[in-house]
Amino acid sequence: MGTWIGFRGVKAKQFLTRTGLCMEQPILKVEQDDKLIRSMDSIVSASKMTSNKDLLLTAKLYEFLYLLVELYPNRKSIAK
């Protein structure tokens, strides 16, 4: 089973270039007990809230992006 996390914004491309995701490799295979899985689960839970969920979702998204960059960095940019 997979989980899709979609987002957009002015810095989306900038953040994603720091990860191992790219047009040629748009999917990551992560371990079931991975921190990234727990982060995605928290985003899905936050999306079901009714009040002020935009604030919580933004915070959860930044945490998710942080983990994505830390756990699955862009190896090409590290080598530079």
Z-matrix of the N, CA and C atoms (Angstrom, degrees):
N
C 1 1.443
C 2 1.525 1 108.71
N 3 1.295 2 116.84 1 144.16
C 4 1.455 3 120.67 2 -178.99
C 5 1.513 4 111.67 3 -121.19
N 6 1.307 5 114.85 4 162.92
C 7 1.453 6 121.78 5 176.38
C 8 1.514 7 107.89 6 -126.27
N 9 1.304 8 115.93 7 136.56
C 10 1.459 9 122.19 8 -179.97
C 11 1.518 10 107.52 9 -111.66
N 12 1.325 11 116.02 10 125.21
C 13 1.459 12 121.06 11 174.83
C 14 1.525 13 106.60 12 -115.00
N 15 1.313 14 116.75 13 114.17
C 16 1.458 15 121.30 14 -179.87
C 17 1.519 16 110.63 15 -107.55
N 18 1.314 17 116.05 16 141.30
C 19 1.456 18 120.56 17 176.82
C 20 1.517 19 108.78 18 -156.64
N 21 1.309 20 114.99 19 163.11
C 22 1.459 21 120.58 20 177.34
C 23 1.521 22 107.45 21 -148.31
N 24 1.305 23 114.78 22 164.51
C 25 1.450 24 119.09 23 178.72
C 26 1.511 25 111.12 24 159.14
N 27 1.295 26 115.13 25 172.36
C 28 1.458 27 122.00 26 -176.18
C 29 1.525 28 111.39 27 -61.03
N 30 1.328 29 117.28 28 -37.27
C 31 1.463 30 121.01 29 -176.42
C 32 1.526 31 113.83 30 -99.79
N 33 1.313 32 118.18 31 5.09
C 34 1.461 33 121.03 32 -175.77
C 35 1.530 34 112.03 33 -56.35
N 36 1.320 35 117.41 34 -49.74
C 37 1.465 36 120.77 35 -179.11
C 38 1.527 37 110.93 36 -63.45
N 39 1.319 38 116.53 37 -42.19
C 40 1.465 39 121.52 38 179.25
C 41 1.531 40 110.73 39 -59.41
N 42 1.323 41 116.95 40 -44.52
C 43 1.462 42 120.54 41 179.81
C 44 1.529 43 111.14 42 -67.29
N 45 1.317 44 117.01 43 -42.96
C 46 1.461 45 120.04 44 -177.00
C 47 1.524 46 113.00 45 -68.03
N 48 1.321 47 118.56 46 -28.04
C 49 1.467 48 119.59 47 178.28
C 50 1.528 49 111.15 48 -68.48
N 51 1.306 50 117.40 49 -15.57
C 52 1.466 51 121.09 50 176.59
C 53 1.525 52 112.23 51 -84.92
N 54 1.330 53 117.08 52 -3.24
C 55 1.464 54 121.98 53 -178.71
C 56 1.530 55 110.79 54 -107.50
N 57 1.311 56 115.15 55 175.97
C 58 1.454 57 121.19 56 176.61
C 59 1.519 58 113.12 57 -81.68
N 60 1.327 59 117.57 58 1.46
C 61 1.463 60 120.98 59 178.15
C 62 1.525 61 110.28 60 -82.42
N 63 1.325 62 116.19 61 142.14
C 64 1.463 63 121.23 62 175.64
C 65 1.531 64 107.78 63 -157.16
N 66 1.306 65 116.66 64 174.83
C 67 1.469 66 120.19 65 -179.34
C 68 1.531 67 111.23 66 -60.81
N 69 1.324 68 117.16 67 -34.56
C 70 1.463 69 121.04 68 -179.94
C 71 1.536 70 111.62 69 -77.63
N 72 1.333 71 116.93 70 -23.92
C 73 1.468 72 122.68 71 -177.60
C 74 1.535 73 108.88 72 -135.94
N 75 1.351 74 117.41 73 71.00
C 76 1.468 75 119.78 74 -173.58
C 77 1.532 76 115.27 75 -84.29
N 78 1.339 77 117.01 76 1.75
C 79 1.465 78 120.29 77 -176.02
C 80 1.523 79 109.39 78 -125.79
N 81 1.322 80 116.46 79 137.10
C 82 1.456 81 122.11 80 175.27
C 83 1.511 82 109.22 81 -110.68
N 84 1.307 83 116.10 82 140.45
C 85 1.462 84 120.70 83 172.63
C 86 1.522 85 106.28 84 -101.91
N 87 1.316 86 116.04 85 117.55
C 88 1.461 87 120.51 86 -177.71
C 89 1.523 88 109.56 87 -116.89
N 90 1.330 89 115.64 88 154.18
C 91 1.455 90 121.31 89 177.70
C 92 1.525 91 109.63 90 -70.84
N 93 1.307 92 117.21 91 149.69
C 94 1.465 93 121.77 92 -175.54
C 95 1.522 94 112.66 93 -61.33
N 96 1.338 95 117.76 94 -31.92
C 97 1.463 96 119.86 95 -178.87
C 98 1.526 97 112.18 96 -94.73
N 99 1.294 98 117.11 97 13.71
C 100 1.452 99 122.96 98 -177.46
C 101 1.527 100 111.47 99 -66.48
N 102 1.323 101 116.24 100 146.92
C 103 1.466 102 122.06 101 176.48
C 104 1.530 103 110.83 102 -58.53
N 105 1.325 104 115.71 103 -32.96
C 106 1.455 105 120.33 104 -179.10
C 107 1.530 106 111.28 105 -64.81
N 108 1.314 107 116.69 106 -37.58
C 109 1.472 108 121.14 107 177.40
C 110 1.526 109 109.66 108 -62.56
N 111 1.323 110 116.50 109 -45.70
C 112 1.477 111 119.98 110 179.31
C 113 1.528 112 110.90 111 -63.06
N 114 1.324 113 116.17 112 -37.66
C 115 1.455 114 120.15 113 177.99
C 116 1.533 115 110.85 114 -64.75
N 117 1.326 116 116.44 115 -43.37
C 118 1.472 117 119.86 116 178.14
C 119 1.520 118 110.80 117 -63.26
N 120 1.317 119 116.68 118 -40.57
C 121 1.465 120 120.28 119 177.90
C 122 1.524 121 111.13 120 -61.09
N 123 1.336 122 116.46 121 -38.36
C 124 1.467 123 119.01 122 179.86
C 125 1.530 124 111.23 123 -69.63
N 126 1.331 125 117.49 124 -31.57
C 127 1.463 126 120.97 125 175.82
C 128 1.527 127 110.00 126 -66.37
N 129 1.327 128 115.88 127 -44.55
C 130 1.461 129 120.04 128 179.42
C 131 1.535 130 109.80 129 -61.98
N 132 1.321 131 117.68 130 -42.81
C 133 1.476 132 120.87 131 178.35
C 134 1.521 133 110.97 132 -63.33
N 135 1.324 134 116.92 133 -44.09
C 136 1.470 135 120.97 134 -179.53
C 137 1.524 136 111.62 135 -64.12
N 138 1.322 137 116.82 136 -31.18
C 139 1.466 138 119.99 137 -178.60
C 140 1.527 139 112.16 138 -67.37
N 141 1.317 140 117.33 139 -16.60
C 142 1.461 141 121.79 140 -179.42
C 143 1.522 142 113.04 141 -90.99
N 144 1.325 143 116.46 142 -4.83
C 145 1.466 144 119.83 143 179.13
C 146 1.525 145 109.47 144 -70.95
N 147 1.320 146 115.99 145 159.64
C 148 1.464 147 118.94 146 -177.41
C 149 1.526 148 113.86 147 -107.80
N 150 1.318 149 117.91 148 -28.39
C 151 1.467 150 117.98 149 -178.21
C 152 1.527 151 111.29 150 -115.91
N 153 1.305 152 115.27 151 133.94
C 154 1.463 153 123.16 152 176.68
C 155 1.524 154 113.86 153 55.70
N 156 1.320 155 116.17 154 28.61
C 157 1.455 156 117.91 155 -176.94
C 158 1.527 157 112.39 156 -68.29
N 159 1.338 158 117.90 157 -21.54
C 160 1.457 159 119.82 158 178.58
C 161 1.523 160 111.43 159 -61.06
N 162 1.313 161 117.36 160 -39.23
C 163 1.463 162 120.93 161 178.87
C 164 1.525 163 111.65 162 -66.49
N 165 1.321 164 115.29 163 -46.56
C 166 1.460 165 119.60 164 -179.50
C 167 1.529 166 111.00 165 -66.46
N 168 1.328 167 117.37 166 -41.54
C 169 1.459 168 120.41 167 178.88
C 170 1.530 169 111.85 168 -63.42
N 171 1.317 170 117.04 169 -37.92
C 172 1.463 171 120.04 170 177.85
C 173 1.524 172 110.25 171 -63.57
N 174 1.324 173 116.42 172 -45.13
C 175 1.468 174 120.59 173 178.35
C 176 1.524 175 110.96 174 -61.56
N 177 1.316 176 117.16 175 -45.15
C 178 1.470 177 121.62 176 -179.85
C 179 1.527 178 110.78 177 -65.13
N 180 1.337 179 117.36 178 -37.29
C 181 1.460 180 120.65 179 179.10
C 182 1.525 181 110.83 180 -64.45
N 183 1.328 182 117.00 181 -43.95
C 184 1.463 183 119.50 182 178.23
C 185 1.527 184 111.50 183 -63.40
N 186 1.323 185 117.47 184 -37.27
C 187 1.462 186 120.39 185 175.89
C 188 1.534 187 110.20 186 -64.48
N 189 1.322 188 116.39 187 -43.20
C 190 1.459 189 121.85 188 178.32
C 191 1.534 190 110.62 189 -60.24
N 192 1.338 191 117.05 190 -46.82
C 193 1.465 192 120.96 191 179.69
C 194 1.519 193 111.18 192 -63.34
N 195 1.321 194 116.98 193 -39.96
C 196 1.459 195 121.03 194 176.72
C 197 1.532 196 110.10 195 -58.44
N 198 1.323 197 116.80 196 -49.80
C 199 1.461 198 120.80 197 -179.93
C 200 1.523 199 111.31 198 -63.13
N 201 1.311 200 116.58 199 -39.48
C 202 1.462 201 121.19 200 179.12
C 203 1.526 202 110.87 201 -59.86
N 204 1.325 203 116.53 202 -44.55
C 205 1.466 204 120.88 203 179.82
C 206 1.530 205 111.05 204 -69.74
N 207 1.324 206 117.02 205 -39.46
C 208 1.462 207 120.48 206 -179.32
C 209 1.530 208 112.61 207 -70.16
N 210 1.327 209 116.38 208 -44.01
C 211 1.459 210 120.72 209 -174.82
C 212 1.526 211 113.82 210 -86.20
N 213 1.322 212 117.09 211 -29.12
C 214 1.469 213 122.09 212 -176.94
C 215 1.534 214 109.63 213 -134.03
N 216 1.337 215 116.03 214 65.43
C 217 1.473 216 119.32 215 -176.25
C 218 1.514 217 112.41 216 -72.18
N 219 1.318 218 115.11 217 159.78
C 220 1.455 219 122.16 218 173.55
C 221 1.520 220 107.02 219 -75.37
N 222 1.309 221 117.53 220 106.35
C 223 1.467 222 122.72 221 -175.84
C 224 1.527 223 111.30 222 -63.65
N 225 1.325 224 117.11 223 -30.74
C 226 1.468 225 120.08 224 -179.56
C 227 1.519 226 110.67 225 -66.69
N 228 1.334 227 117.71 226 -40.59
C 229 1.456 228 119.12 227 -178.52
C 230 1.518 229 111.22 228 -74.59
N 231 1.338 230 118.48 229 -25.85
C 232 1.454 231 121.32 230 177.02
C 233 1.529 232 110.34 231 -70.00
N 234 1.332 233 116.03 232 -37.41
C 235 1.458 234 120.82 233 -177.62
C 236 1.525 235 112.83 234 -68.17
N 237 1.319 236 117.76 235 -20.75
C 238 1.473 237 121.25 236 -177.25
C 239 1.509 238 112.57 237 -76.06
